[in-house]
Amino acid sequence: MWRNSPRGWGLTSITLHWLSAIAVIGLFALGWWMTGLDYYDAWYHRAPWWHKSVGMVLLGLTLGRVVWRLVQPTPDLDGSRTERMAAYLGHLLIYLVLFVVLVSGYMISTAEGRGIEVFDWFTVPALVSGLPDQATVAGEVHWYAAWALIVLAIGHVLASFKHMLIDRNEVMRRMIDPRLSRRSTH
């Protein structure tokens, strides 16, 4: 049940998917809330520490998720050729925008040459810093890409409910139950 099959997602893919979903929603909410904090708020420094730490963990998870997806079979897609192409392009776009959000967040945080402390466990070094207006440009990209990611995520959720409620197929259940990956197709 750990590995994917042509019939369904394995436990590894399912776990990475849901951890990523929780992290994206949590980071978006925390990031939005952080923008309203003033200097004297107790969370002024604590919230960005959490945001950066979770963001760097999500970057690592996402890199691992991409590698896992490349070495594992992708379950067969249901629907018409157009729906399958839309699903493929939608997933590709979600990954692309997620990487834009994560890398731009990294670029904001490392603009002054300091690495990112991740839960005080380790430091992600500042590999790129000192670019002209790095924090400002990366901040704009981060903000708009985060909104784009949320819009794409909402579309993703709506498509999964369409599969469950209208098409009445197992597309949504396959992302919840790894046992479906082992079920016979006969």
N, C-alpha and C positions, 0 to 999 in steps of 0.2 A: 504493500500500500504506500510505500515511500516514493516510488517512481511513477512517472506518467506512463500512460499507454494510449493507443489510438482511441480507446473508449472513454478515458477520463483522466483527470488530474490526480497526481499522487499527493500524499500528505505534505511532502516538502513544498511543492508548488502552492498548495492550498494555504499552508501556514505563512509562506512568504507573501502571498497575495493579501491575506487579511491583516498581517502585521503592517504591511505597506499602507493599506487603506486606513487603518487606525492612525498611523503616524502622519499621513498626509492631512487627514482631517484635523488631527490635534495640532499639528504645526501651523496649519492655516488659521485656526481659531486663536492659537497663542500669538502668532505673528500679528494678526489684526488687533488683538487686545493690546499687545505691546506698544503699538503705535500711539495709543492714547495715554500712556504712562508719562508722568512728569518726573523730573529729576529727583524729587523728594519722596517718591513712592517707594515703599519697601521692595517692590518687585522690579524696580528700574534696572538693576544689574542681574538679579536672579533669573528673571524671565528670559533675557537673551542667552544666558548660560544654558538654560534648559533647551531653548530653541536651537542653538548651535549644536549642542550635544546630540539631541535626537536627530537633527538634520544630518550630521556626519554618520551616525549609526544607520540612518535610512540610506545614505549614499552607499555605504558598504553593503547593506542588504540588497540594494538595487543592482549593484555590480554583480553580486552573487546570484541574484535572480536571473539576470541576463545570461550569465554563464550556464546556469542550470537549464534555462530554456533552450540554449544552443545545443546542449548535450543530451537532452531528453526529447522524446517524441511529443509533438503537440497533438492533443486529441482532435479527432475529426470534427469539422465544423458542420453544423446543421444549417439548412436554409438554402436559398437560391445562390447562384454564382455572385450576384450583386451583393447579397447579404454577407456572404463569406468574404468578399473583397472589402466591404465596409468594416467588417469586424477586424480583419487583418490591418487595414489602414488605421482604424481607431486605436487598436492596441499599440501600433507603432508610434502613433502621435502621442499617446499617453506616456510611453517611455521617453520619447524625445523631449517633451515638455517637462517631464519630471526631472530629467537630467539638466535641462536649462535652469529650472528652479534651484536644484541642489548646487550646481556649479556657480550660479550667480550669487547664491547665499555664501558660498565659500569665498568668492571674490570680494564680497562686501567685508566679510570678517577678517580677511588677510590683507586688506588694502594697505595697512600701515606696517606690514612686514612681520606681524605677530601671528603665530600659529593658533589653532583652535584647540582649547582644552576640552576633551570629551569626557564628561563626568569625572574629571580629575583622575582618570585612569591612564590616559596617554594624550599626547599632543599631535594633532595633524599639522605638519609644517606648512608655512606660507611659501608655496612654490612660485607664486606669481604675486608681485606687489609693486606698488609705486607707479602704476600706469596712470596717465592723466585722468583725473576725475574718476578713478576706479570705483570707489565706494558709491558715488552718486549714480554713475551709469549702471553699475551692477545692481544697485538698489531699485532703479526704475525697471530694469529687466526682471528682477526677482518679483516685484509687485505684480506686474502684468502677467508674467508667466504663471505665478501662483493662482491668479484669477482664472487664467485659461485652463490650468490643470483642474480646478474645481468644476468649471463648466464641462470639461471632458469627462470628469468623474461622474457628474450628474447624468450625462448622456449614456455613459457606461451602465450605470444603475438602471436607468429607464429601459435600455436595451435588454438587460437581463430580466427585468420584470415582463417585458414583452414576450420573451421566450417562455417564461413561466406561465403567464396568465392568458396570452392569446394563442401562441403556438403550441403550448402545453407539451414542450419537450424537456429534456433533462439538462439543458445547457447550464442553468443556474444551480441545479442540484449537484452537478459535477464539481463545482467550486466549493461545495460544502462537505460532500461525502466521498472520501477517497476510495471507499469500497466499490464505487461505480467504475473505477478504473480497472477493476478485475472482473467485472461482470461479463459474461459471455454475450456476444452479439447474436447468437443463434436462438 
